[in-house]
Amino acid sequence: MIDVDVLVIGGGPAGLAAAIAAKDEGARVMLIEREARTGGILKQCIHDGFGLVRFREQLTGPEYAERFIKDFEDRDIESRTLCFVSRIEKQDRGLLLTVVSRKGVDKIRTESLILATGCRERTARQVFIHGTRPAGIFTAGAAQHYINILGQQPARRAVILGSGDIGLIMARRLTLEGAEVLGVYEAKPAPSGLSRNIQQCLKDFDIPLYLSSTVTRVFGEDRLKAVEICDVDNDMRPLEGSEKVVECDTLILSVGLIPENELARTLDITLDPRTGGPVCDGNLMTSVEGVFCCGNALHVNDLVDYVSESGECAGRSAAAYCRRESSDPSKAATVELHPGEGLHYLVPQHLDPEQGRSILYFRSSRVFGECSFVVKAGEREILRKKYPFLRPPEMERLEIDFGGYSVKPGSSVSFEVEEL
Ligand SMILES: Cc1cc2nc3c(=O)[nH]c(=O)nc-3n(C[C@H](O)[C@H](O)[C@H](O)COP(=O)(O)OP(=O)(O)OC[C@H]3O[C@@H](n4cnc5c(N)ncnc54)[C@H](O)[C@@H]3O)c2cc1C
C-alpha cells in the first residue's frame, strides 16, 4: 500500500505544476500519468506561442513542458507512467485508489486528490455529419499526433471544419508539410480561435476562412472523396439550396474540447454544465471534500500559462487541506458567483469572501466591442472594469479581493457585461 498526502492524476502542465506546488508546501506527493511520458498535450504542440504570460518568451509546447518536467524531477516526486486508475473509493477521510502500471497493481491511499486529466476533442459523432464512414476523417489533435509525433502525413487535400485553435494550427501545419488546405469552415458567424492564430495560421498562408458554413455530408467508401458544404442560418441550421461539393481526401474536425471528467463522475462530483468541469471553490476544491481540479479538466483554457497557474493553486490548496487548513466545501461559508447577462461561464463558482485575493477566469457568451464588466453584490455595484472588447475564444482572468467590498458569506455576487 502506498500512502501519500496528495495524489495527482494527469502529468500535463496542470498536473506537473500541481505536484510541484504541493511538494514545495511539504506534502508527500505522487503523480500518475496514463501515457508513457509526462507533458500532456504539449508534447505534440511543436509550434511556438507557449509561455508568453509566464516567461515572456515564445516557447514551443515541449520546451514549455520541459521546464516543469525538470522542476518536477529535481524534487524527486514519485510518479508512475503508463498507469491507469481501475478503482476509486471514498474513505472516511481521503480516498483509496487501485492503479495498474508496468509495476503491477498498486493500492494508493491519499488524503487529497487532484484531477488534472485535461480535455478531449469532440468527434464527428457529436456534430452529426451524414454519409459513409471512410478513412480520412480525423480530429485536429489526432492529425497533429500523426504528423508531429509519428512523422506521418495524413492528408493531401484537406478541408477543416471548425475554427478552433487546434484547427487553425493544423491548417498551417498541413500546409507546411505539403498538403493543400482548401479552407476552414466555421458554423458560427465569428471565428472560434484566438485572433493571433487567425492571422498567423490562416491569413499568412492565404488559407480561406468561411464563416456561417458547415460540412453536412461526407462521400467515399474506403477513403474520403469529397464533402458537402452548406451555408447555415443564425441557429446554425443548414440552408437548403446552398449545398456545394468540395473534393478532398481529408476532413479535419476542430469542433470543440470537453473536459475529461470520467473520474469526477465516478466520485459524484457536481459538474457545471457551462464549463463541463467540476463546480469548485476559490481553492479549486470540488464538491467532494479533499478532491481538487485544475487545468483543462476544470474548464478549457486557451493559454497554458493559466493552466499552470490553476495547477499551482490546486497543489497549494491540496497541501493546505492535508494540514487541515481548509475545510469541507459543503460546510464553508461561501458566496455564490453567478455569471449573468453576456457571460458564458465563470470559474470558480463559489468562494470564501475572506480568503483574500481570488483569481477568476471567465468567457463572454458573444463578441462585445467596448464594454464594462460589472460585478454586483445584490443590487450594490462593487466593481466595474472596462474592456476594449470581449470575445468568447479569449478567456479572461481577473483578480479580486471580495473581503475589501464587505461581501457577506451566504450572499451571492453577479457578473454581467454591459455594451458601451
Ligand atoms: C493543438 C493545441 C494547440 C495549443 N496551442 C497553445 C498555444 O499556442 N499557447 C498556449 O498557451 N496554449 C496552447 N494550447 C493549450 C494548452 O496546451 C493546454 O491548455 C494545456 O496543455 C492543458 O494542460 P492540462 O495539463 O490541463 O491537460 P493536458 O496537457 O491534456 O494533460 C492531461 C494529462 O492527463 C493525462 N490523463 C488523462 N486522464 C488520465 C487518467 N485517467 N489517468 C492518468 N492520466 C490521465 C493525459 O494523458 C495527459 O497527459 C494548445 C492546445 C492544443 C491541444
The ligand as an SDF file (V2000), in Angstrom:
LIG
                    3D

 53 58  0  0  0  0  0  0  0  0999 V2000
   -3.2880   21.8420  -30.6010 C   0  0  0  0  0  0  0  0  0  0  0  0
   -3.1840   22.7190  -29.4070 C   0  0  0  0  0  0  0  0  0  0  0  0
   -2.5540   23.9260  -29.5340 C   0  0  0  0  0  0  0  0  0  0  0  0
   -2.3860   24.7440  -28.4220 C   0  0  0  0  0  0  0  0  0  0  0  0
   -1.7110   25.9100  -28.5730 N   0  0  0  0  0  0  0  0  0  0  0  0
   -1.4430   26.6670  -27.4810 C   0  0  0  0  0  0  0  0  0  0  0  0
   -0.5950   27.8390  -27.5850 C   0  0  0  0  0  0  0  0  0  0  0  0
   -0.1440   28.2050  -28.6650 O   0  0  0  0  0  0  0  0  0  0  0  0
   -0.3350   28.5250  -26.4570 N   0  0  0  0  0  0  0  0  0  0  0  0
   -0.8270   28.1430  -25.2470 C   0  0  0  0  0  0  0  0  0  0  0  0
   -0.5430   28.7680  -24.2330 O   0  0  0  0  0  0  0  0  0  0  0  0
   -1.6510   27.0530  -25.1420 N   0  0  0  0  0  0  0  0  0  0  0  0
   -1.9620   26.3010  -26.2090 C   0  0  0  0  0  0  0  0  0  0  0  0
   -2.7370   25.1780  -26.0880 N   0  0  0  0  0  0  0  0  0  0  0  0
   -3.4010   24.8950  -24.7970 C   0  0  0  0  0  0  0  0  0  0  0  0
   -2.5380   24.1380  -23.7980 C   0  0  0  0  0  0  0  0  0  0  0  0
   -1.6290   23.3190  -24.4310 O   0  0  0  0  0  0  0  0  0  0  0  0
   -3.4400   23.3160  -22.9450 C   0  0  0  0  0  0  0  0  0  0  0  0
   -4.3450   24.2100  -22.3730 O   0  0  0  0  0  0  0  0  0  0  0  0
   -2.6910   22.5690  -21.8380 C   0  0  0  0  0  0  0  0  0  0  0  0
   -1.7720   21.6660  -22.3770 O   0  0  0  0  0  0  0  0  0  0  0  0
   -3.6680   21.8130  -20.9290 C   0  0  0  0  0  0  0  0  0  0  0  0
   -2.9520   21.2430  -19.8810 O   0  0  0  0  0  0  0  0  0  0  0  0
   -3.5900   20.1270  -18.9460 P   0  0  0  0  0  0  0  0  0  0  0  0
   -2.4960   19.6630  -18.0490 O   0  0  0  0  0  0  0  0  0  0  0  0
   -4.8250   20.6250  -18.3220 O   0  0  0  0  0  0  0  0  0  0  0  0
   -4.0480   18.9740  -19.9260 O   0  0  0  0  0  0  0  0  0  0  0  0
   -3.1690   18.0060  -20.8880 P   0  0  0  0  0  0  0  0  0  0  0  0
   -1.9830   18.6890  -21.4620 O   0  0  0  0  0  0  0  0  0  0  0  0
   -4.1630   17.4180  -21.8330 O   0  0  0  0  0  0  0  0  0  0  0  0
   -2.6850   16.8860  -19.8620 O   0  0  0  0  0  0  0  0  0  0  0  0
   -3.5720   15.9700  -19.2400 C   0  0  0  0  0  0  0  0  0  0  0  0
   -2.8050   14.6990  -18.9550 C   0  0  0  0  0  0  0  0  0  0  0  0
   -3.6130   13.8530  -18.1430 O   0  0  0  0  0  0  0  0  0  0  0  0
   -3.4550   12.5120  -18.5880 C   0  0  0  0  0  0  0  0  0  0  0  0
   -4.6310   11.7690  -18.1540 N   0  0  0  0  0  0  0  0  0  0  0  0
   -5.9230   11.9950  -18.5190 C   0  0  0  0  0  0  0  0  0  0  0  0
   -6.7460   11.1080  -17.8980 N   0  0  0  0  0  0  0  0  0  0  0  0
   -5.9490   10.3250  -17.1380 C   0  0  0  0  0  0  0  0  0  0  0  0
   -6.2130    9.2230  -16.2610 C   0  0  0  0  0  0  0  0  0  0  0  0
   -7.4450    8.7730  -16.0550 N   0  0  0  0  0  0  0  0  0  0  0  0
   -5.1690    8.6230  -15.6330 N   0  0  0  0  0  0  0  0  0  0  0  0
   -3.8940    9.0720  -15.8390 C   0  0  0  0  0  0  0  0  0  0  0  0
   -3.5850   10.1260  -16.6660 N   0  0  0  0  0  0  0  0  0  0  0  0
   -4.6050   10.7340  -17.2860 C   0  0  0  0  0  0  0  0  0  0  0  0
   -3.3210   12.6470  -20.0860 C   0  0  0  0  0  0  0  0  0  0  0  0
   -2.7000   11.5120  -20.6470 O   0  0  0  0  0  0  0  0  0  0  0  0
   -2.4660   13.9100  -20.2040 C   0  0  0  0  0  0  0  0  0  0  0  0
   -1.0820   13.6230  -20.2090 O   0  0  0  0  0  0  0  0  0  0  0  0
   -2.9270   24.3380  -27.1760 C   0  0  0  0  0  0  0  0  0  0  0  0
   -3.5990   23.1240  -27.0480 C   0  0  0  0  0  0  0  0  0  0  0  0
   -3.7280   22.3010  -28.1540 C   0  0  0  0  0  0  0  0  0  0  0  0
   -4.4540   20.9790  -27.9850 C   0  0  0  0  0  0  0  0  0  0  0  0
  1  2  1  0
  2  3  1  0
  2 52  2  0
  3  4  2  0
  4  5  1  0
  4 50  1  0
  5  6  2  0
  6  7  1  0
  6 13  1  0
  7  8  2  0
  7  9  1  0
  9 10  1  0
 10 11  2  0
 10 12  1  0
 12 13  2  0
 13 14  1  0
 14 15  1  0
 14 50  1  0
 15 16  1  0
 16 17  1  0
 16 18  1  0
 18 19  1  0
 18 20  1  0
 20 21  1  0
 20 22  1  0
 22 23  1  0
 23 24  1  0
 24 25  2  0
 24 26  1  0
 24 27  1  0
 27 28  1  0
 28 29  2  0
 28 30  1  0
 28 31  1  0
 31 32  1  0
 32 33  1  0
 33 34  1  0
 33 48  1  0
 34 35  1  0
 35 36  1  0
 35 46  1  0
 36 37  1  0
 36 45  1  0
 37 38  2  0
 38 39  1  0
 39 40  1  0
 39 45  2  0
 40 41  1  0
 40 42  2  0
 42 43  1  0
 43 44  2  0
 44 45  1  0
 46 47  1  0
 46 48  1  0
 48 49  1  0
 50 51  2  0
 51 52  1  0
 52 53  1  0
M  END
$$$$
